[in-house]
Amino acid sequence: MRPHERLDKPLIEKIERLKKQRHAVILAHNYQRAEIQDLADFCGDSLGLSIEASKTDAEVIVFCGVRFMAETAAILSPDKTVLLPDKAAGCPMADMIDAEQVRKLKAEHPEALVVCYVNSSAEVKAESDYCCTSSNAVEVVRSLPPDREIIFVPDQHLGQFVVDRTGRKMVLWPGYCTTHITITDDDIHRAKQQHPDAIVLMHPECSEPSKKLADQLLSTGQMLNFVRNSEARRFIVATENGIIHALRKQNPQAEFFPVTERAVCPNMKRITVDKLIASLEDMRYVVKVPPGIASRARRALDRMVEVLPAE
């Protein structure tokens, strides 16, 4: 851990003491505040973090992210206590569809397979046949029988990215990330004018006009890997700006430019050091998934892993 300069030693020691007392592990999504990322045991994308936590012997998982991420951790680690430091940290895109709406879609398309982006509630996962992430959505869809119709929920922009890459026709739910759609094609043009030699890294949750201007369409984890293996030294980052902290830490020789200062998720930024400490001190706020929903959601997650090519 490399503590952020805004964290003093007594504060860090207090958090370490509380972690030991609770036998806890701290997870931080790539979009979290810099100091939260620096305090975490693991940083990364939502599903990867949940998988890492499930492999530990920790009794408590403190998930610095948003609610659907904590739910996924609870599904994969039913024997652990999962805490979300701010109970109001939600995801507008995940809230754009509920289980009843998925059931209605399935009734309208009775032969279709439902592929659900992991950025969704446990209830929606439970109604789905397969889960996917932004990094493996293309591979998951390619693995499905070519004669089966596919319903893709909830992100229409990730869904369109999959359609473009696979040629599969899919029923796309009209959900979207309220942060990524703030990134416009004008932002990309402006950034390219200011940094003409920089590579544009963009998340596939961005809207279609913007995506056409990207050099690389990548998940957060893929961005980190791409830069690590690239000979380039200047990058325009078109996703939530929190990832720039991790990019700079891992690649101090490179320069990173946010495509716009508007690309900030207010829900991701709800979690502060004070809330993290309170979460450990008072065991707040516990996130639970009812067993019936959890088992069905776990099935969709397990199917995702089963269809992916072995590494």
C-alpha positions as CSV (number, residue, x, y, z in Angstrom):
1,M,0.0,0.0,0.0
2,R,1.2,3.5,-0.9
3,P,-0.8,5.8,1.3
4,H,-2.1,9.0,-0.3
5,E,-0.3,12.1,0.9
6,R,-3.5,13.5,2.4
7,L,-3.6,10.6,4.9
8,D,-1.5,11.1,8.1
9,K,0.2,8.2,9.8
10,P,-2.2,8.0,12.9
11,L,-5.2,7.7,10.6
12,I,-3.6,4.9,8.6
13,E,-2.6,3.1,11.7
14,K,-6.2,3.4,13.0
15,I,-7.6,1.8,9.9
16,E,-5.0,-1.0,10.0
17,R,-5.9,-1.6,13.6
18,L,-9.7,-1.7,12.8
19,K,-9.0,-4.1,9.9
20,K,-7.1,-6.4,12.1
21,Q,-9.8,-6.3,14.8
22,R,-12.6,-7.0,12.3
23,H,-10.5,-9.5,10.2
24,A,-11.5,-7.3,7.3
25,V,-10.3,-6.7,3.7
26,I,-10.9,-3.4,2.0
27,L,-11.8,-3.3,-1.7
28,A,-11.8,-0.1,-3.8
29,H,-13.1,0.3,-7.3
30,N,-11.0,2.1,-9.8
31,Y,-13.3,5.1,-9.7
32,Q,-13.0,5.7,-6.0
33,R,-11.3,8.7,-4.4
34,A,-7.5,8.5,-4.6
35,E,-7.1,8.2,-0.8
36,I,-9.6,5.3,-0.7
37,Q,-7.7,3.5,-3.5
38,D,-4.5,4.0,-1.5
39,L,-6.0,2.5,1.6
40,A,-7.4,-0.6,-0.1
41,D,-6.0,-4.1,0.0
42,F,-7.3,-4.6,-3.6
43,C,-8.2,-2.1,-6.3
44,G,-9.8,-3.0,-9.6
45,D,-13.1,-3.5,-11.4
46,S,-16.2,-4.7,-9.6
47,L,-16.3,-8.4,-10.4
48,G,-12.6,-8.9,-10.1
49,L,-12.6,-7.4,-6.7
50,S,-15.4,-9.7,-5.5
51,I,-13.5,-12.7,-6.8
52,E,-10.3,-11.6,-5.0
53,A,-12.2,-11.1,-1.8
54,S,-13.8,-14.5,-2.0
55,K,-10.4,-16.1,-2.1
56,T,-9.3,-14.5,1.2
57,D,-9.8,-15.8,4.7
58,A,-11.3,-12.4,5.7
59,E,-14.5,-12.4,7.7
60,V,-15.5,-8.9,6.6
61,I,-15.4,-7.3,3.2
62,V,-15.6,-3.5,3.1
63,F,-16.5,-2.7,-0.5
64,C,-15.7,0.9,-1.5
65,G,-17.9,1.1,-4.5
66,V,-21.6,1.1,-5.1
67,R,-24.4,-1.2,-4.0
68,F,-24.5,-3.7,-6.9
69,M,-20.8,-4.3,-6.3
70,A,-21.4,-5.1,-2.6
71,E,-24.3,-7.4,-3.6
72,T,-22.0,-9.3,-6.0
73,A,-19.4,-9.7,-3.2
74,A,-22.2,-11.0,-0.9
75,I,-23.3,-13.5,-3.6
76,L,-19.7,-14.8,-4.1
77,S,-18.9,-14.8,-0.4
78,P,-22.0,-15.9,1.4
79,D,-20.0,-16.8,4.6
80,K,-18.6,-13.3,4.9
81,T,-20.1,-10.0,6.1
82,V,-20.1,-7.4,3.3
83,L,-20.2,-3.7,4.3
84,L,-20.9,-0.7,2.0
85,P,-19.6,2.4,3.8
86,D,-22.3,4.7,2.4
87,K,-25.8,3.0,2.1
88,A,-26.8,5.7,-0.5
89,A,-24.0,4.8,-2.9
90,G,-26.1,3.4,-5.7
91,C,-25.8,3.1,-9.5
92,P,-28.4,5.0,-11.7
93,M,-27.9,2.5,-14.6
94,A,-28.5,-0.5,-12.3
95,D,-31.7,1.2,-11.2
96,M,-33.0,1.6,-14.7
97,I,-34.3,-1.9,-14.8
98,D,-35.9,-4.2,-12.2
99,A,-36.7,-7.9,-12.1
100,E,-40.3,-7.4,-13.2
101,Q,-39.2,-5.6,-16.3
102,V,-36.8,-8.4,-17.1
103,R,-39.6,-10.9,-16.7
104,K,-41.7,-8.9,-19.1
105,L,-38.9,-8.9,-21.7
106,K,-38.6,-12.6,-21.3
107,A,-42.3,-13.1,-21.9
108,E,-42.1,-11.0,-25.0
109,H,-39.1,-13.0,-26.3
110,P,-39.7,-16.5,-24.8
111,E,-36.8,-18.1,-26.8
112,A,-34.3,-15.5,-25.9
113,L,-31.3,-15.8,-23.6
114,V,-30.8,-12.9,-21.2
115,V,-27.3,-11.5,-20.9
116,C,-27.0,-9.2,-17.9
117,Y,-24.2,-6.7,-17.5
118,V,-22.7,-7.1,-14.0
119,N,-23.6,-3.5,-13.3
120,S,-27.1,-4.5,-12.2
121,S,-29.0,-5.5,-9.1
122,A,-28.9,-9.0,-7.6
123,E,-32.6,-9.4,-8.5
124,V,-31.9,-8.6,-12.2
125,K,-29.0,-11.1,-12.2
126,A,-31.3,-13.7,-10.8
127,E,-33.6,-13.3,-13.8
128,S,-30.8,-13.6,-16.3
129,D,-29.1,-16.6,-18.0
130,Y,-25.6,-15.1,-18.2
131,C,-23.8,-12.3,-16.6
132,C,-20.9,-10.4,-18.3
133,T,-18.5,-7.6,-17.6
134,S,-17.4,-4.8,-19.9
135,S,-14.2,-6.8,-20.6
136,N,-15.8,-10.1,-21.5
137,A,-19.2,-9.2,-22.9
138,V,-18.1,-9.8,-26.5
139,E,-16.7,-13.3,-25.6
140,V,-19.8,-14.2,-23.6
141,V,-22.1,-13.3,-26.5
142,R,-19.9,-15.1,-29.1
143,S,-20.2,-18.3,-27.0
144,L,-24.0,-18.4,-27.2
145,P,-25.8,-20.5,-29.8
146,P,-26.1,-18.5,-33.1
147,D,-29.8,-19.4,-33.5
148,R,-30.9,-18.0,-30.1
149,E,-32.2,-14.4,-29.7
150,I,-30.4,-12.4,-27.1
151,I,-31.7,-9.8,-24.6
152,F,-29.0,-7.6,-23.3
153,V,-29.6,-5.5,-20.1
154,P,-29.2,-2.8,-18.8
155,D,-26.6,-0.8,-20.8
156,Q,-27.6,0.0,-24.4
157,H,-24.1,1.4,-25.2
158,L,-22.2,-1.6,-24.0
159,G,-24.8,-3.7,-25.8
160,Q,-24.3,-1.8,-29.1
161,F,-20.5,-2.3,-28.7
162,V,-21.1,-6.1,-28.5
163,V,-23.4,-5.9,-31.5
164,D,-20.8,-4.1,-33.5
165,R,-18.1,-6.6,-32.5
166,T,-20.1,-9.8,-32.9
167,G,-22.7,-9.0,-35.6
168,R,-25.3,-10.6,-33.3
169,K,-28.8,-9.0,-33.3
170,M,-29.8,-8.2,-29.7
171,V,-32.7,-6.7,-27.9
172,L,-31.1,-3.8,-26.0
173,W,-32.6,-2.3,-22.9
174,P,-32.4,1.5,-23.1
175,G,-30.3,1.9,-19.9
176,Y,-27.1,3.9,-19.7
177,C,-24.4,5.2,-17.4
178,T,-25.2,8.8,-16.4
179,T,-21.5,9.6,-16.1
180,H,-20.2,8.1,-19.3
181,I,-22.8,9.7,-21.5
182,T,-21.6,13.1,-20.3
183,I,-18.5,12.5,-22.4
184,T,-19.3,14.0,-25.8
185,D,-17.7,13.9,-29.3
186,D,-16.9,17.6,-28.8
187,D,-14.9,16.7,-25.7
188,I,-12.9,14.1,-27.7
189,H,-12.2,16.6,-30.5
190,R,-11.1,19.3,-28.0
191,A,-8.8,16.8,-26.2
192,K,-7.3,15.7,-29.5
193,Q,-6.6,19.2,-30.5
194,Q,-4.8,19.9,-27.2
195,H,-2.9,16.6,-27.2
196,P,-2.7,15.5,-30.8
197,D,-0.1,12.7,-30.1
198,A,-2.1,11.1,-27.3
199,I,-4.0,7.8,-27.5
200,V,-7.7,8.0,-26.7
201,L,-8.7,5.3,-24.2
202,M,-12.5,5.0,-23.9
203,H,-14.9,2.9,-21.9
204,P,-17.6,1.1,-24.1
205,E,-20.3,2.6,-21.8
206,C,-19.8,5.9,-23.7
207,S,-22.3,6.8,-26.3
208,E,-21.9,5.9,-30.0
209,P,-20.8,9.3,-31.4
210,S,-18.0,9.4,-28.9
211,K,-16.9,5.8,-29.3
212,K,-16.3,6.4,-33.0
213,L,-13.5,8.7,-32.1
214,A,-11.7,6.4,-29.7
215,D,-8.4,4.7,-30.4
216,Q,-9.1,1.9,-27.9
217,L,-12.4,0.8,-26.4
218,L,-11.5,-0.8,-23.1
219,S,-12.8,-1.7,-19.6
220,T,-11.0,-0.2,-16.7
221,G,-8.9,-3.3,-16.2
222,Q,-8.1,-3.4,-19.9
223,M,-7.0,0.2,-19.8
224,L,-4.5,-0.5,-17.0
225,N,-3.2,-3.5,-18.9
226,F,-3.0,-1.6,-22.2
227,V,-1.0,1.3,-20.8
228,R,1.3,-1.1,-18.9
229,N,2.2,-2.8,-22.2
230,S,2.2,0.2,-24.4
231,E,5.3,2.1,-25.7
232,A,3.1,5.3,-25.9
233,R,3.5,7.9,-23.2
234,R,0.5,10.2,-23.6
235,F,-3.1,9.1,-23.1
236,I,-6.5,10.8,-23.2
237,V,-8.7,9.0,-20.7
238,A,-12.4,8.9,-21.6
239,T,-14.0,7.2,-18.5
240,E,-14.7,8.2,-14.9
241,N,-11.7,10.2,-13.8
242,G,-10.9,8.2,-10.7
243,I,-9.0,5.7,-12.8
244,I,-6.3,8.3,-13.6
245,H,-4.9,8.0,-10.1
246,A,-4.3,4.2,-10.6
247,L,-2.9,4.9,-14.1
248,R,-0.4,7.5,-12.8
249,K,0.7,5.3,-9.9
250,Q,1.4,2.3,-12.1
251,N,2.9,4.4,-15.0
252,P,4.8,7.4,-13.5
253,Q,6.7,7.8,-16.8
254,A,3.4,8.5,-18.8
255,E,1.0,11.4,-19.0
256,F,-2.7,11.1,-18.6
257,F,-5.3,13.7,-19.6
258,P,-9.0,13.5,-18.5
259,V,-11.2,14.0,-21.5
260,T,-13.5,16.2,-19.4
261,E,-13.7,17.2,-15.8
262,R,-17.4,16.3,-15.9
263,A,-16.6,12.6,-16.0
264,V,-17.1,12.1,-12.2
265,C,-19.5,9.6,-10.7
266,P,-21.1,11.3,-7.6
267,N,-22.1,7.9,-6.2
268,M,-18.5,6.5,-6.4
269,K,-17.3,9.6,-4.7
270,R,-19.7,9.3,-1.8
271,I,-17.3,7.1,0.1
272,T,-14.8,9.0,2.2
273,V,-12.1,8.0,4.7
274,D,-14.4,9.0,7.6
275,K,-17.1,6.8,6.2
276,L,-14.7,3.9,5.8
277,I,-13.6,4.2,9.4
278,A,-17.2,4.4,10.6
279,S,-18.0,1.3,8.5
280,L,-15.2,-0.7,10.3
281,E,-16.0,0.7,13.7
282,D,-19.8,0.2,13.6
283,M,-20.1,-2.6,11.0
284,R,-22.1,-0.3,8.7
285,Y,-23.8,-0.9,6.4
286,V,-24.4,-4.6,6.0
287,V,-25.4,-5.7,2.5
288,K,-27.3,-9.0,2.3
289,V,-28.9,-10.8,-0.7
290,P,-31.8,-13.2,0.1
291,P,-30.6,-16.9,-0.4
292,G,-33.0,-17.6,-3.2
293,I,-32.0,-14.6,-5.3
294,A,-28.4,-15.1,-4.5
295,S,-28.4,-18.7,-5.7
296,R,-30.0,-17.8,-9.0
297,A,-27.8,-14.8,-9.5
298,R,-24.7,-17.0,-8.7
299,R,-25.9,-19.4,-11.5
300,A,-25.7,-16.6,-14.1
301,L,-22.2,-15.5,-12.8
302,D,-21.0,-19.1,-12.9
303,R,-22.3,-19.6,-16.5
304,M,-20.3,-16.6,-17.5
305,V,-17.1,-18.2,-16.2
306,E,-18.0,-21.6,-17.8
307,V,-18.3,-20.2,-21.4
308,L,-15.1,-18.1,-21.3
309,P,-12.0,-19.6,-23.0
310,A,-9.4,-21.0,-20.6
311,E,-6.4,-18.8,-20.1
